[in-house]
């Protein structure tokens, strides 16, 4: 019996995820040019747009079964530029340059920790659980700084040159620490709870979308800030209690045996 020869998958299918990754890289580069020109709001929007394309390229690759090692490496390099270099330069030119070397080191630390976070993710991707991220993902850190720039429009004028620069400096150091930490952040990749209650989650998603659409510049920063706070709370209260319970159960089993 003659075996049927499998037809090769069309090359355009393989190109699509990489084109989306390249689009994310281009938008990040465009945001960098705007940051240099002093248009920080446009740069922040570019970072958010790059995050959307970064999520699409992986989704398309999984749906079309075109994931490859080349795509993984290209995605990491694009992420380092769009979510490491661009927000670091944007934040430094925006407020951190007032602190001299301290602000310069804060911007560099953010970029360096982002690179370390991406390298660790590539190494541990096959062994870690998909339910949560180990360390703050670099797109979330970059989007937090981007939404902070947009949120600054609502800060009273008397705090723009006093509280805002200090808050941004502290936030950059906190984000840098969380990216290289072992704090667990929920990944939203396991959708078992969504599938079990689809109608409830659909209503919740519509409500959240309506709220964000009403005040996107305010609620966008609040949502990302809440996600950052959720990491330590999730690690300290939920995971630690679960580990203690598992340790207690294993100890009881050893005593019974």
Backbone as numpy.savetxt, mean C-alpha at the origin, in Angstrom:
# Nx Ny Nz CAx CAy CAz Cx Cy Cz
-2.47 -42.93 -30.73 -3.32 -41.73 -30.73 -2.44 -40.47 -30.73
-2.68 -39.57 -31.66 -1.87 -38.36 -31.78 -2.37 -37.31 -30.79
-1.45 -36.81 -30.01 -1.82 -35.78 -29.04 -1.98 -34.44 -29.74
-3.02 -33.71 -29.33 -3.24 -32.38 -29.91 -2.24 -31.39 -29.34
-1.64 -30.65 -30.23 -0.66 -29.65 -29.83 -1.38 -28.40 -29.30
-0.97 -27.98 -28.09 -1.61 -26.82 -27.48 -1.16 -25.54 -28.19
-2.13 -24.74 -28.50 -1.83 -23.47 -29.15 -1.27 -22.49 -28.13
-0.25 -21.75 -28.49 0.32 -20.77 -27.55 -0.67 -19.67 -27.25
-0.62 -19.22 -26.01 -1.50 -18.12 -25.62 -1.10 -16.85 -26.37
-2.09 -16.09 -26.78 -1.81 -14.89 -27.56 -0.90 -13.94 -26.80
0.08 -13.38 -27.49 1.07 -12.54 -26.83 0.46 -11.30 -26.19
-0.65 -10.82 -26.75 -1.27 -9.62 -26.18 -1.75 -9.85 -24.77
-2.10 -11.10 -24.43 -2.55 -11.41 -23.08 -1.39 -11.26 -22.10
-0.20 -11.68 -22.51 0.97 -11.53 -21.65 1.40 -10.07 -21.52
1.17 -9.29 -22.56 1.60 -7.90 -22.54 0.71 -7.03 -21.66
-0.56 -7.39 -21.51 -1.52 -6.53 -20.82 -1.11 -6.22 -19.38
-0.76 -7.21 -18.53 -0.35 -6.86 -17.16 0.88 -5.97 -17.12
1.86 -6.25 -18.01 3.08 -5.44 -18.03 2.81 -4.03 -18.52
1.84 -3.87 -19.42 1.47 -2.54 -19.88 0.82 -1.74 -18.74
0.01 -2.41 -17.94 -0.59 -1.73 -16.79 0.47 -1.33 -15.78
1.47 -2.20 -15.57 2.57 -1.86 -14.68 3.36 -0.67 -15.21
3.61 -0.66 -16.52 4.32 0.46 -17.14 3.51 1.74 -17.03
2.18 1.64 -17.14 1.32 2.82 -16.96 1.44 3.36 -15.55
1.50 2.47 -14.56 1.69 2.90 -13.17 3.03 3.61 -13.01
4.06 3.08 -13.68 5.39 3.71 -13.62 5.38 5.09 -14.28
4.70 5.21 -15.42 4.64 6.50 -16.12 3.90 7.54 -15.30
2.78 7.14 -14.69 2.02 8.08 -13.86 2.86 8.53 -12.67
3.61 7.60 -12.08 4.50 7.99 -10.99 5.56 8.98 -11.44
6.14 8.75 -12.62 7.13 9.69 -13.16 6.51 11.06 -13.43
5.27 11.05 -13.93 4.57 12.31 -14.18 4.33 13.05 -12.87
3.97 12.30 -11.82 3.80 12.93 -10.52 5.10 13.51 -9.98
6.23 12.84 -10.28 7.52 13.35 -9.84 7.83 14.70 -10.48
7.53 14.83 -11.76 7.77 16.11 -12.44 6.89 17.21 -11.86
5.66 16.88 -11.50 4.78 17.88 -10.89 5.25 18.27 -9.50
5.80 17.30 -8.76 6.32 17.63 -7.43 7.49 18.59 -7.53
8.35 18.38 -8.52 9.49 19.28 -8.72 9.02 20.68 -9.09
7.91 20.76 -9.83 7.35 22.05 -10.22 6.56 22.71 -9.10
6.34 22.00 -7.99 5.62 22.57 -6.87 4.13 22.28 -6.85
3.64 21.47 -7.80 2.22 21.12 -7.85 2.03 19.82 -7.07
1.97 19.92 -5.75 1.94 18.74 -4.90 0.59 18.03 -4.93
-0.48 18.76 -5.15 -1.80 18.13 -5.24 -1.89 17.21 -6.45
-1.38 17.66 -7.59 -1.38 16.81 -8.79 -0.48 15.60 -8.59
0.65 15.79 -7.93 1.53 14.66 -7.63 0.84 13.64 -6.74
0.09 14.13 -5.75 -0.65 13.22 -4.87 -1.69 12.42 -5.64
-2.38 13.06 -6.57 -3.36 12.35 -7.39 -2.69 11.31 -8.27
-1.48 11.60 -8.74 -0.75 10.62 -9.55 -0.39 9.39 -8.72
-0.02 9.59 -7.46 0.30 8.45 -6.59 -0.93 7.58 -6.40
-2.09 8.20 -6.19 -3.33 7.44 -6.03 -3.69 6.70 -7.31
-3.49 7.35 -8.47 -3.77 6.69 -9.75 -2.81 5.53 -9.99
-1.55 5.69 -9.62 -0.59 4.59 -9.74 -1.00 3.41 -8.89
-1.58 3.68 -7.73 -2.04 2.60 -6.85 -3.16 1.80 -7.52
-4.04 2.48 -8.23 -5.12 1.79 -8.94 -4.55 0.88 -10.03
-3.62 1.39 -10.83 -3.01 0.58 -11.88 -2.18 -0.56 -11.29
-1.57 -0.32 -10.14 -0.79 -1.37 -9.49 -1.69 -2.52 -9.04
-2.90 -2.19 -8.61 -3.83 -3.26 -8.24 -4.40 -3.97 -9.45
-4.57 -3.24 -10.55 -5.14 -3.84 -11.75 -4.19 -4.82 -12.42
-2.89 -4.51 -12.45 -1.97 -5.39 -13.19 -1.89 -6.78 -12.56
-1.87 -6.84 -11.23 -1.86 -8.14 -10.58 -3.16 -8.89 -10.76
-4.27 -8.15 -10.70 -5.58 -8.79 -10.88 -5.73 -9.35 -12.28
-5.32 -8.59 -13.29 -5.40 -9.05 -14.67 -4.50 -10.25 -14.90
-3.30 -10.22 -14.31 -2.37 -11.34 -14.48 -2.93 -12.62 -13.89
-3.61 -12.51 -12.74 -4.19 -13.72 -12.12 -5.40 -14.21 -12.90
-6.22 -13.30 -13.41 -7.41 -13.72 -14.15 -7.03 -14.39 -15.47
-6.04 -13.84 -16.16 -5.63 -14.37 -17.46 -4.56 -15.45 -17.33
-4.16 -15.77 -16.08 -3.14 -16.81 -15.84 -1.85 -16.49 -16.58
-1.41 -15.24 -16.48 -0.19 -14.79 -17.16 0.83 -14.24 -16.17
0.80 -14.73 -14.95 1.80 -14.31 -13.97 3.16 -14.88 -14.36
4.21 -14.10 -14.14 5.55 -14.53 -14.49 6.55 -13.87 -13.56
7.75 -14.44 -13.48 8.79 -13.86 -12.65 9.21 -12.49 -13.17
9.19 -12.34 -14.50 9.52 -11.05 -15.10 8.51 -9.99 -14.65
7.23 -10.34 -14.65 6.20 -9.39 -14.23 6.33 -9.02 -12.77
6.71 -9.99 -11.93 6.89 -9.71 -10.51 8.01 -8.71 -10.28
9.14 -8.91 -10.97 10.28 -8.00 -10.81 9.97 -6.62 -11.36
9.30 -6.57 -12.51 8.93 -5.28 -13.09 7.97 -4.53 -12.18
7.04 -5.25 -11.58 6.08 -4.62 -10.67 6.79 -4.03 -9.46
7.79 -4.74 -8.92 8.52 -4.24 -7.76 9.31 -2.98 -8.10
9.94 -2.97 -9.28 10.70 -1.79 -9.69 9.78 -0.59 -9.89
8.61 -0.83 -10.51 7.65 0.25 -10.71 7.12 0.76 -9.37
6.88 -0.16 -8.42 6.39 0.24 -7.11 7.42 1.09 -6.36
8.69 0.75 -6.51 9.73 1.51 -5.83 9.76 2.95 -6.31
9.53 3.15 -7.60 9.52 4.50 -8.15 8.24 5.24 -7.76
7.08 4.60 -8.05 5.79 5.27 -7.86 5.44 5.46 -6.39
5.83 4.50 -5.52 5.42 4.55 -4.12 6.58 4.76 -3.16
7.82 4.80 -3.68 8.97 5.04 -2.83 9.63 6.38 -3.14
10.10 6.53 -4.37 10.82 7.74 -4.76 9.88 8.94 -4.83
8.75 8.78 -5.51 7.85 9.92 -5.74 7.30 10.49 -4.43
6.71 9.69 -3.52 6.21 10.30 -2.28 7.31 10.86 -1.40
8.51 10.24 -1.44 9.62 10.76 -0.64 10.03 12.14 -1.14
10.19 12.30 -2.46 10.55 13.61 -3.03 9.44 14.62 -2.81
8.18 14.18 -3.01 7.04 15.07 -2.84 6.98 15.62 -1.41
7.10 14.74 -0.43 6.99 15.16 0.96 8.17 16.05 1.37
9.37 15.71 0.85 10.54 16.53 1.18 10.40 17.94 0.64
10.02 18.06 -0.63 9.87 19.39 -1.22 8.69 20.14 -0.63
7.70 19.41 -0.13 6.49 20.04 0.40 6.74 20.63 1.79
7.20 19.82 2.74 7.36 20.32 4.12 8.67 19.90 4.79
9.25 18.76 4.39 10.39 18.23 5.14 11.67 19.03 4.95
11.77 19.78 3.85 13.01 20.55 3.63 13.21 21.64 4.66
12.15 22.00 5.39 12.29 23.00 6.46 13.10 22.46 7.63
13.23 21.13 7.75 13.94 20.52 8.87 15.39 20.18 8.53
15.86 20.59 7.36 17.25 20.37 7.01 17.59 18.90 6.85
18.67 18.49 7.52 19.13 17.10 7.40 18.13 16.12 7.98
17.43 16.53 9.03 16.43 15.64 9.64 15.33 15.33 8.64
14.86 16.32 7.92 13.85 16.08 6.90 14.38 15.30 5.73
15.64 15.56 5.34 16.25 14.81 4.24 16.39 13.34 4.59
16.82 13.05 5.80 16.96 11.66 6.22 15.61 10.98 6.36
14.58 11.73 6.73 13.24 11.16 6.81 12.75 10.73 5.44
12.97 11.59 4.43 12.56 11.24 3.07 13.36 10.05 2.55
14.69 10.04 2.81 15.50 8.90 2.37 15.10 7.62 3.09
14.82 7.72 4.39 14.43 6.54 5.16 13.14 5.93 4.62
12.21 6.78 4.24 10.96 6.28 3.67 11.23 5.49 2.39
12.07 6.03 1.52 12.39 5.36 0.26 13.16 4.07 0.52
14.13 4.09 1.44 14.93 2.91 1.72 14.09 1.80 2.36
13.23 2.17 3.30 12.37 1.17 3.95 11.37 0.60 2.95
10.93 1.42 2.00 10.06 0.91 0.95 10.76 -0.13 0.09
12.03 0.11 -0.23 12.80 -0.87 -1.01 12.99 -2.16 -0.23
13.29 -2.05 1.07 13.45 -3.24 1.91 12.13 -4.00 2.02
11.04 -3.26 2.12 9.71 -3.90 2.22 9.40 -4.68 0.95
9.70 -4.13 -0.21 9.44 -4.82 -1.47 10.33 -6.06 -1.61
11.60 -5.93 -1.22 12.50 -7.07 -1.32 12.06 -8.19 -0.39
11.65 -7.86 0.82 11.20 -8.89 1.75 9.91 -9.54 1.26
9.02 -8.75 0.67 7.77 -9.31 0.16 8.04 -10.32 -0.96
8.98 -10.00 -1.86 9.29 -10.92 -2.96 9.89 -12.22 -2.45
10.68 -12.14 -1.39 11.32 -13.34 -0.84 10.31 -14.20 -0.08
9.41 -13.56 0.67 8.51 -14.29 1.55 7.12 -14.51 0.96
6.90 -14.11 -0.28 5.56 -14.19 -0.86 5.03 -15.62 -0.92
5.90 -16.59 -1.16 5.45 -17.97 -1.31 5.25 -18.68 0.03
5.77 -18.12 1.13 5.72 -18.80 2.42 4.78 -18.14 3.42
4.46 -16.88 3.25 3.62 -16.18 4.22 2.13 -16.34 3.87
1.29 -16.11 4.87 -0.15 -16.22 4.67 -0.65 -15.05 3.82
-1.63 -15.35 2.97 -2.21 -14.32 2.12 -3.27 -13.50 2.86
-3.60 -13.91 4.08 -4.63 -13.21 4.84 -4.16 -11.85 5.32
-2.85 -11.74 5.56 -2.34 -10.47 6.05 -0.95 -10.20 5.48
-0.55 -8.93 5.49 0.79 -8.51 5.07 1.68 -8.43 6.30
2.94 -8.81 6.14 3.93 -8.63 7.19 4.60 -7.28 6.94
4.24 -6.30 7.72 4.71 -4.94 7.48 3.72 -4.17 6.62
3.74 -2.87 6.73 2.82 -2.02 5.98 3.19 -2.06 4.50
2.24 -2.36 3.61 2.54 -2.35 2.17 2.95 -0.95 1.72
3.91 -0.88 0.81 4.42 0.41 0.36 3.36 1.24 -0.37
2.40 0.63 -1.13 1.35 1.48 -1.72 0.50 2.17 -0.67
0.20 1.47 0.43 -0.60 2.09 1.49 0.15 3.24 2.15
1.46 3.06 2.35 2.26 4.14 2.94 2.30 5.35 2.01
2.49 5.11 0.71 2.54 6.22 -0.24 1.20 6.93 -0.34
0.12 6.17 -0.37 -1.21 6.78 -0.46 -1.55 7.58 0.80
-1.02 7.17 1.94 -1.24 7.94 3.17 -0.63 9.32 3.05
0.60 9.40 2.52 1.23 10.71 2.33 0.51 11.51 1.25
0.04 10.82 0.20 -0.68 11.53 -0.86 -1.98 12.13 -0.35
-2.73 11.35 0.42 -3.99 11.87 0.96 -3.74 12.94 2.02
-2.57 12.89 2.68 -2.23 13.95 3.63 -2.07 15.29 2.91
-1.45 15.26 1.74 -1.30 16.49 0.95 -2.67 17.05 0.57
-3.57 16.18 0.14 -4.91 16.64 -0.23 -5.70 17.09 1.00
-5.49 16.40 2.13 -6.19 16.74 3.37 -5.74 18.09 3.92
-4.51 18.50 3.60 -3.96 19.75 4.15 -4.76 20.98 3.73
-5.55 20.86 2.67 -6.38 22.00 2.25 -7.43 22.36 3.29
-7.79 21.40 4.14 -8.82 21.62 5.16 -8.21 22.00 6.51
-6.89 22.02 6.60 -6.25 22.39 7.86 -6.29 23.91 8.01
-6.67 24.43 9.18 -6.70 25.89 9.38 -5.36 26.53 9.08
-5.39 27.76 8.61 -4.18 28.45 8.16 -3.14 28.59 9.27
-3.60 28.76 10.51 -2.64 28.97 11.61 -1.84 27.71 11.94
-2.31 26.53 11.45 -1.61 25.28 11.73 -0.80 24.78 10.54
-0.93 25.43 9.40 -0.25 24.97 8.18 1.27 25.00 8.34
1.79 26.05 8.95 3.24 26.21 9.06 3.77 25.80 10.44
2.92 25.25 11.29 3.38 24.84 12.63 3.12 23.36 12.87
1.85 22.99 12.93 1.50 21.61 13.26 1.69 20.68 12.08
1.34 21.13 10.87 1.39 20.27 9.70 2.80 19.76 9.38
3.84 20.58 9.35 5.19 20.05 9.07 5.65 19.03 10.10
5.38 19.32 11.38 5.79 18.38 12.44 5.02 17.06 12.32
3.72 17.17 12.06 2.92 15.96 11.90 3.36 15.13 10.71
3.71 15.80 9.61 4.19 15.09 8.42 5.52 14.40 8.69
6.41 15.08 9.42 7.72 14.48 9.75 7.54 13.23 10.60
6.71 13.32 11.63 6.46 12.16 12.49 5.80 11.04 11.70
4.86 11.39 10.84 4.15 10.38 10.05 5.10 9.64 9.12
6.05 10.35 8.50 7.01 9.71 7.60 7.85 8.69 8.36
8.31 9.04 9.55 9.10 8.10 10.35 8.26 6.91 10.79
7.01 7.14 11.15 6.13 6.05 11.57 5.86 5.10 10.40
5.57 5.65 9.24 5.32 4.82 8.06 6.56 4.01 7.69
7.73 4.62 7.80 8.98 3.91 7.49 9.17 2.74 8.45
8.91 2.96 9.72 9.06 1.88 10.70 8.07 0.76 10.43
6.83 1.09 10.16 5.82 0.07 9.93 6.11 -0.77 8.68
6.73 -0.16 7.66 7.01 -0.93 6.44 8.01 -2.05 6.68
8.97 -1.85 7.57 9.99 -2.88 7.83 9.72 -3.64 9.11
8.60 -3.39 9.75 8.26 -4.09 10.99 7.62 -5.43 10.68
7.32 -6.18 11.74 6.61 -7.45 11.60 5.13 -7.32 11.99
4.65 -6.08 12.03 3.24 -5.84 12.33 2.39 -6.37 11.18
1.31 -7.08 11.51 0.43 -7.65 10.50 -0.67 -6.67 10.11
-0.85 -6.52 8.81 -1.92 -5.68 8.26 -2.81 -6.55 7.38
-4.11 -6.40 7.54 -5.06 -7.22 6.79 -4.92 -6.95 5.30
-4.93 -8.02 4.50 -4.66 -7.90 3.07 -5.92 -7.81 2.21
-7.07 -8.20 2.74 -8.34 -8.20 2.00 -8.29 -9.15 0.79
-7.39 -10.14 0.82 -7.28 -11.09 -0.29 -8.17 -12.31 -0.10
-8.42 -12.69 1.15 -9.30 -13.81 1.42 -10.72 -13.28 1.61
-11.58 -13.60 0.67 -12.92 -13.01 0.63 -14.00 -13.98 1.11
-13.66 -14.86 2.04 -14.64 -15.84 2.51 -15.82 -15.16 3.21
-15.51 -14.14 4.02 -16.59 -13.43 4.72 -17.44 -12.63 3.73
-16.82 -12.12 2.67 -17.58 -11.38 1.66 -18.53 -12.32 0.92
-18.04 -13.53 0.61 -18.87 -14.48 -0.11 -20.00 -15.02 0.77
-19.77 -15.10 2.08 -20.80 -15.63 2.98 -21.94 -14.63 3.15
-21.65 -13.35 3.13 -22.68 -12.32 3.30 -22.54 -11.27 2.20
-22.84 -11.63 0.96 -22.60 -10.71 -0.16 -23.47 -9.46 -0.11
-24.75 -9.60 0.29 -25.65 -8.45 0.29 -25.23 -7.43 1.34
-24.87 -7.90 2.53 -24.46 -6.99 3.60 -23.20 -6.23 3.22
-22.25 -6.93 2.63 -21.01 -6.28 2.22 -21.24 -5.32 1.07
-22.19 -5.66 0.19 -22.48 -4.76 -0.92 -23.07 -3.45 -0.40
-23.98 -3.53 0.55 -24.56 -2.33 1.15 -23.49 -1.51 1.87
-22.60 -2.21 2.60 -21.51 -1.52 3.29 -20.59 -0.81 2.31
-20.27 -1.48 1.20 -19.40 -0.88 0.19 -20.05 0.35 -0.43
-21.36 0.30 -0.66 -22.06 1.45 -1.24 -22.05 2.63 -0.26
-22.27 2.35 1.03 -22.24 3.42 2.03 -20.87 4.06 2.13
-19.82 3.23 2.13 -18.45 3.75 2.22 -18.13 4.58 0.99
-18.53 4.08 -0.18 -18.28 4.83 -1.42 -19.00 6.17 -1.40
-20.23 6.20 -0.90 -21.00 7.45 -0.84 -20.35 8.45 0.10
-19.84 7.95 1.24 -19.19 8.85 2.20 -17.90 9.42 1.63
-17.10 8.55 1.02 -15.82 9.01 0.46 -16.06 9.99 -0.69
-17.08 9.71 -1.51 -17.37 10.60 -2.63 -17.83 11.96 -2.17
-18.45 12.03 -0.99 -18.93 13.32 -0.49 -17.78 14.20 -0.02
-16.79 13.62 0.65 -15.62 14.36 1.12 -14.37 13.53 0.85
-13.94 13.38 -0.40 -12.83 12.47 -0.72 -11.51 12.89 -0.11
-11.22 14.18 -0.06 -9.92 14.62 0.45 -9.79 14.43 1.95
-10.91 14.49 2.65 -10.88 14.31 4.11 -10.94 12.84 4.46
-11.95 12.14 3.94 -12.17 10.76 4.32 -11.12 9.83 3.73
-10.50 10.23 2.61 -9.43 9.40 2.05 -8.28 9.28 3.03
-7.86 10.39 3.61 -6.77 10.35 4.59 -7.21 9.63 5.86
-8.44 9.82 6.28 -8.95 9.16 7.48 -8.95 7.64 7.30
-9.34 7.17 6.11 -9.39 5.73 5.85 -7.99 5.12 5.88
-7.03 5.75 5.23 -5.67 5.22 5.23 -5.04 5.30 6.62
-5.33 6.37 7.34 -4.82 6.48 8.71 -5.44 5.40 9.59
-6.72 5.11 9.38 -7.36 4.04 10.13 -6.76 2.68 9.81
-6.39 2.47 8.54 -5.75 1.20 8.16 -4.40 1.03 8.85
-3.64 2.13 8.97 -2.35 2.07 9.65 -2.54 1.73 11.13
-3.53 2.35 11.75 -3.79 2.08 13.17 -4.28 0.65 13.37
-5.00 0.12 12.39 -5.55 -1.23 12.53 -4.46 -2.30 12.60
-3.28 -2.02 12.00 -2.20 -3.01 12.02 -1.74 -3.36 13.42
-1.30 -2.38 14.21 -0.89 -2.71 15.60 -2.02 -3.29 16.44
-3.25 -2.77 16.26 -4.37 -3.31 17.02 -4.63 -4.77 16.65
-4.58 -5.08 15.35 -4.79 -6.44 14.88 -3.70 -7.38 15.40
-2.47 -6.90 15.41 -1.34 -7.73 15.84 -1.36 -7.95 17.35
-1.60 -6.88 18.10 -1.50 -6.96 19.56 -2.68 -7.70 20.17
-3.89 -7.35 19.74 -5.07 -7.87 20.42 -5.57 -9.19 19.81
-5.65 -9.28 18.49 -6.21 -10.48 17.88 -5.18 -11.60 17.74
-4.05 -11.31 17.12 -3.06 -12.36 16.88 -2.42 -12.84 18.18
-2.12 -11.90 19.08 -1.49 -12.32 20.34 -2.43 -13.19 21.16
-3.71 -12.84 21.21 -4.68 -13.67 21.94 -4.83 -15.03 21.29
-4.83 -15.06 19.95 -4.95 -16.33 19.24 -3.74 -17.22 19.50
-2.56 -16.63 19.52 -1.36 -17.41 19.78 -1.34 -17.94 21.21
-1.80 -17.09 22.16 -1.86 -17.55 23.54 -2.85 -18.70 23.70
-3.99 -18.61 22.99 -4.98 -19.68 23.08 -4.45 -20.98 22.47
-3.74 -20.87 21.34 -3.16 -22.06 20.73 -2.09 -22.67 21.62
-1.29 -21.81 22.26 -0.26 -22.32 23.17 -0.88 -22.99 24.37
-1.99 -22.44 24.90 -2.68 -23.02 26.04 -3.28 -24.37 25.67
-3.88 -24.45 24.47 -4.47 -25.72 24.02 -3.41 -26.79 23.81
-2.28 -26.41 23.25 -1.21 -27.39 23.03 -0.63 -27.86 24.35
-0.55 -26.96 25.35 -0.05 -27.36 26.66 -0.99 -28.35 27.33
-2.31 -28.14 27.19 -3.27 -29.07 27.76 -3.18 -30.43 27.10
-2.99 -30.46 25.79 -2.84 -31.73 25.08 -1.60 -32.49 25.56
-0.52 -31.76 25.79 0.71 -32.43 26.27 0.51 -32.98 27.67
-0.26 -32.27 28.51 -0.50 -32.76 29.86 -1.38 -34.02 29.84
-2.35 -34.04 28.92 -3.21 -35.22 28.83 -2.46 -36.42 28.29
-1.52 -36.18 27.38 -0.74 -37.28 26.82 0.31 -37.76 27.81
